[in-house]
Amino acid sequence: MDQNDKQNIKADIDNYFDREISPKDRGAAYAQFASMYTRVSNKINRSYLNALNSAIGLLKSVNSAERIATDAVDAAEIKSRIQEMAV
């Protein structure tokens, strides 16, 4: 693509955006924008929900590990106290 082609393309783009837009075209543009916004918003919300679900799963794992560790410590402490009583 040479410099002349680039200038022609730029002129075409400038002319397109400088012209008067009919109400029908304006409405179509708004509808297209609303559709794109909805798709992007839904994609962001799905990603956010997936991240939250992953975080919830991780927190459940941490809570489970903490519960197991606490139960093990409690069991060890109880055994230790029983052994102290037996002595």
RODO-2510 file (C-alpha; in nm, 4 decimals, decimal comma):
residues 87
     n   res          X          Y          Z
     1     m     0,0000     0,0000     0,0000
     2     d     0,1567     0,3269    -0,1046
     3     q     0,1226     0,6732     0,0470
     4     n    -0,1455     0,7763    -0,2045
     5     d    -0,3639     0,4777    -0,1069
     6     k    -0,3272     0,5669     0,2603
     7     q    -0,4286     0,9275     0,1916
     8     n    -0,7325     0,8116    -0,0073
     9     i    -0,8385     0,5787     0,2728
    10     k    -0,7933     0,8556     0,5298
    11     a    -0,9998     1,0936     0,3129
    12     d    -1,2755     0,8317     0,2775
    13     i    -1,2840     0,7790     0,6541
    14     d    -1,2905     1,1538     0,7198
    15     n    -1,5741     1,1995     0,4678
    16     y    -1,7697     0,9140     0,6219
    17     f    -1,7577     1,0642     0,9705
    18     d    -1,8101     1,4231     0,8545
    19     r    -2,1330     1,3552     0,6662
    20     e    -2,4804     1,3993     0,8126
    21     i    -2,6211     1,0798     0,9595
    22     s    -2,9843     0,9945     0,8934
    23     p    -3,2082     0,9080     1,1908
    24     k    -3,2316     0,5510     1,0584
    25     d    -2,8513     0,5157     1,0415
    26     r    -2,8146     0,6822     1,3822
    27     g    -3,0668     0,4364     1,5302
    28     a    -2,8874     0,1427     1,3689
    29     a    -2,5565     0,2670     1,5101
    30     y    -2,7070     0,2987     1,8592
    31     a    -2,8575    -0,0501     1,8331
    32     q    -2,5217    -0,1907     1,7227
    33     f    -2,3446    -0,0102     2,0063
    34     a    -2,5987    -0,1402     2,2595
    35     s    -2,5502    -0,4932     2,1276
    36     m    -2,1704    -0,4674     2,1511
    37     y    -2,1941    -0,3160     2,5002
    38     t    -2,4206    -0,5988     2,6159
    39     r    -2,1873    -0,8675     2,4762
    40     v    -1,8797    -0,7084     2,6343
    41     s    -2,0590    -0,6521     2,9648
    42     n    -2,1807    -1,0137     2,9739
    43     k    -1,8313    -1,1422     2,8975
    44     i    -1,6828    -0,9301     3,1767
    45     n    -1,9529    -1,0454     3,4190
    46     r    -1,8945    -1,4120     3,3281
    47     s    -1,5209    -1,3699     3,3846
    48     y    -1,5867    -1,2011     3,7194
    49     l    -1,8264    -1,4788     3,8225
    50     n    -1,5717    -1,7452     3,7245
    51     a    -1,3042    -1,5670     3,9294
    52     l    -1,5386    -1,5461     4,2289
    53     n    -1,6280    -1,9143     4,2004
    54     s    -1,2580    -2,0030     4,1859
    55     a    -1,1900    -1,7894     4,4925
    56     i    -1,4809    -1,9503     4,6780
    57     g    -1,3480    -2,2964     4,5904
    58     l    -1,0020    -2,2005     4,7123
    59     l    -1,1409    -2,0588     5,0366
    60     k    -1,3408    -2,3783     5,0935
    61     s    -1,0191    -2,5786     5,0501
    62     v    -0,8354    -2,3522     5,2940
    63     n    -1,1193    -2,3800     5,5473
    64     s    -1,1223    -2,7574     5,5116
    65     a    -0,7451    -2,7790     5,5592
    66     e    -0,7687    -2,5477     5,8602
    67     r    -1,0442    -2,7622     6,0109
    68     i    -0,8380    -3,0796     5,9597
    69     a    -0,5309    -2,9151     6,1137
    70     t    -0,7327    -2,7827     6,4093
    71     d    -0,8889    -3,1244     6,4676
    72     a    -0,5440    -3,2867     6,4528
    73     v    -0,4044    -3,0346     6,7030
    74     d    -0,7055    -3,0849     6,9288
    75     a    -0,6640    -3,4634     6,9106
    76     a    -0,2922    -3,4364     6,9858
    77     e    -0,3613    -3,2033     7,2787
    78     i    -0,6254    -3,4384     7,4182
    79     k    -0,3874    -3,7355     7,3880
    80     s    -0,1156    -3,5355     7,5601
    81     r    -0,3448    -3,4423     7,8497
    82     i    -0,4634    -3,8012     7,8878
    83     q    -0,1021    -3,9191     7,8996
    84     e    -0,0235    -3,6519     8,1624
    85     m    -0,3175    -3,7720     8,3726
    86     a    -0,2048    -4,1317     8,3449
    87     v     0,1389    -4,0505     8,4792
***
